[in-house]
């Protein structure tokens, strides 16, 4: 049950260079069959809105993810830009299984309007999960619910993922340095409130507009930090103990006590 957090310093709008960099970083890591590899948001281009340069229209990035998954016998959780029928982009988390099978594509539900992402990308409209299978036994698999960067500020998304069975939330991010404290605190909160593992993989380095400080982090179901990166390009390798997570969920009743309300009260007391 090992996960590898690949904190890459993406070259701006250069998928070929980033594919080569990804392969180099992975080759230096201790990757084994059935591991999970998680990449930052838009790892192949950086956080660019230049859809003509960044959209994976030819499937080049998807093919690289498939190739790595097959070569290493792993599940890989990548991120790329795809085009929608409205002509806008979709900020897409793409998960590929060990035999190259496409397991899931999650479209970011919350484009970052403060950074003008919403002007170029349309939001997704659904929670997505996929299975990470690391053995043949029935308990050697888990449900994974991907989210992307700014999604981290919306706890209801993670609660719905938990209700769909998720035990692991991988988050690919391009979270800038000025708000690094928010990213870390929110990731810990999402793990604690959902009794789940959270793996937040942020990019390193800088693009033409923003600086990033890495800080990729893996957090367990009780909010303990399992591993945390500095600012440099690196790969963190972490063991996740799902047996311990399941024992804690059985013992501690927070998830069973959860109530999702369907009615709301307005400021004037009106119940809708």
N, C-alpha and C positions, 0 to 999 in steps of 0.2 A: 504493500500500500504506500508506495513512494511517489511523491510529486516533486517535479522540478520547476522552479520558478525562474524563467529566463528573463533577466533584466537587461534588455538590449538598448544600446544607444543607436537608434534608428537613423539611417541616412535619409535626408529630406527627399521625398518623392522619387526614391530610387529602389524599386522592388528587387532588382537583380542583386545589388550590393547587400541589401538586407537579408535576402535568402542565403547568400554566401556567409554573411556574418552569423546568422542563426545556426547554420550547419557547423561552423567553427566552434561556437559556444557549446552546442550540444555534444560535439565530439570530445570535448574536454571534460564533460560531466560523466558521472557514474550511472549511465542509463541502462536499465535491465528490461527484459520482457515484461509487458503488462503495466509498466509505470505510466504515469500521467505527466505530460509536459504542458505547461501553461505559459502563454506569451502575452505581452502587453497589447493594449488597444492599438489598432492600425500599425502593428509592428513593421509591416512591409513598406510603409510610406511616411510614417509620422502623421501627426494630427493635421492633415491638410484638407482643405475644401476644394482643391483643384481636381474635380472629378475626372476631367479629361486625362489627367496624368495618373490618378490614383485608383480609379475603379478597376476591379479585377475582372474586366470584361472577357478576357481570353481564358480566364481560369488558371493563370500561371501560378498565383499564390496557392490556390486550392490544390493544384497538382503537386506543388512542393510539400504541402502538408500531408497529402496522401503518400507521397514517396517516403518521407521521413517515417511516417507511421508504419508502413510496410517493412522498410529496411530494419527498423529497430524493434518492431513488434510492440509498439506502444500506442496509447491513446494520446492524441495531441489536440490541444485547445488553442486555436489560433484566432486571428482577427483580421478582417479585411473590409474594404469598401466594395459594395455591389450597387448596381443601379436598379431603381424601381421603375414601374411603368409610368410614373408621373414625371420621370426625368430627373428626380432627385436621388441622392444617395441613400443607402441604408448602411448604418454602422453595424457590422455583422460579426458576431462571434461564431466561428466555425469549428466544430468538433469532429474529428476523424478517428475511427477505430483502428485497431492494430492491423487489420487486413486491408486498410484503405477505404473502408466503408464510411460514407458520410453519416454521422450519427445525429447531428443537429445543426441548425443555423438559427441563432437568436439575433433579432434586430433590436438594437438599443431602444428601449421604450422612452427614455428621457434624453433627447438631444439637449446639449448644453446651450441654452438660449443666451446666457450671459456672454458666452464666447462666440455667438452667432452661428453655432452649428445648426440650429433649427432652420436657418435660412437656406441651407444646402442639403440637409438630411431630413427625411420624413421619419417619424417615430414608428417603432414596432407596436404591435397591438396584442401581443400574447406572451405569457410565460412559456418557456421551453425547458424541458429536461432531457437528459440522456443518461444511459447506463455506462458506468465505468466498471468493467469486469476485470479482476486481477487474478482469478482462480476459478476452478471448476465447481467448488462447493457453493451451495445456495447463499451462504453468508459472505462469500468473497466477491461481492459486487455492491455498488452503491448508486443512488440516484444523485445526479449532478444538475444544478440549476445555474446556468451562466448569467452573469450580468456584466455591465460595462460602465466603468468610470463614474460619471455623474449619477447613474442609477443608485449609487451607494447612499445618496442623501434621501432615498425614498424607502423607508422601512417596510411599507405595506407590500412592496414587490417581493421582498425576501420572505415575508410571512406567507404569502401565497405559494412561493416556491417550497417552503417547509411543508405546507399542507399538501403539496403534490408529492411529498415523500423525500425531498432533498435532505441529504446529510452533508453536502459539500457545495459551497458557493465559490467558484472561481471568478475573479474580477480582473479583467484586463483594463489597464488604465494608462492615460496620459495626464496624470494629475500634477499640475504645476507646483513649483516650490513654495510660493507664497501661502498655499493652503494645505501644506503637508500635515500639519497638526490635525486638521479636520479629517483628512483621509484616514489617518491612523486611528483616531478616536471612533470614527463611524464604523470602520471595519471591525474593531473590537466589539462595539455594540451589536452589530449584526450577528456576530458569532454567539454572544451571550444570550441574546433574546430569542434566538432560534435553536439553541443547543446544537450548533452545527460547526463544522470546520469552514473557515473563510481563508481563501488564498488570494491575496490582492497583489497582482504583478504590475508594477509601474515601470515606465521607461526611465532610462538614464539619459544624461547629457542635455542637449538643448536643440531647439529648432530655430528658424529665423525669427520667431516671435516670443518664445517662452523658454524658461529654464526649468529643468526637472531635477529632482534630487533622489531619484530611485526610491529607496525605502520600502521595497517589496517586502511583504510580511505574510507569514502563515500563522494562523491563530486557531486554538482548539476550542472545543465546545463549552469550555468554562472561561474563555477569554484570556487564556495563557498564551504568551508569545512562544511559538515553537522555533521560529527562525526569523531573522530580520536583516535585510541588506543595508549597506551604506549607499553612497551616491554613485559608486563606480559600476561599470558594466560587469555583470556576474551571473552565476547560476547558483541558486539555493536548492539544496536537496533535503527533503523533509519526509520523515515517516509519519503517517497518519494512522492512529489506532482507532479503527471504527468499532472494535469490540468494546473499548472503554466508553466511546460515545454512546453506544446503544445501552450499556449498563446504566449510564447516568440518565439517559432519557427514561429508562424504566423506573429508576429510583426517584428522580426529581420530577414533580408533576406539572411543571410550567406549561408544557405544550398541551397537555390534557386539559388544563384550566383555561386555555386561550378562548376568547369569545370574539368573533368578528361581527361587529354591529352593522346592520344594514340600514338603520335609521339615524338621522342627524337632527340636531336642534340648532336653529338659527339664532342670531343675536336677539331677536324679538320674542324668542321662546317658541317659535313655530316648529313643530316636529314634521319632518318630511319622510 
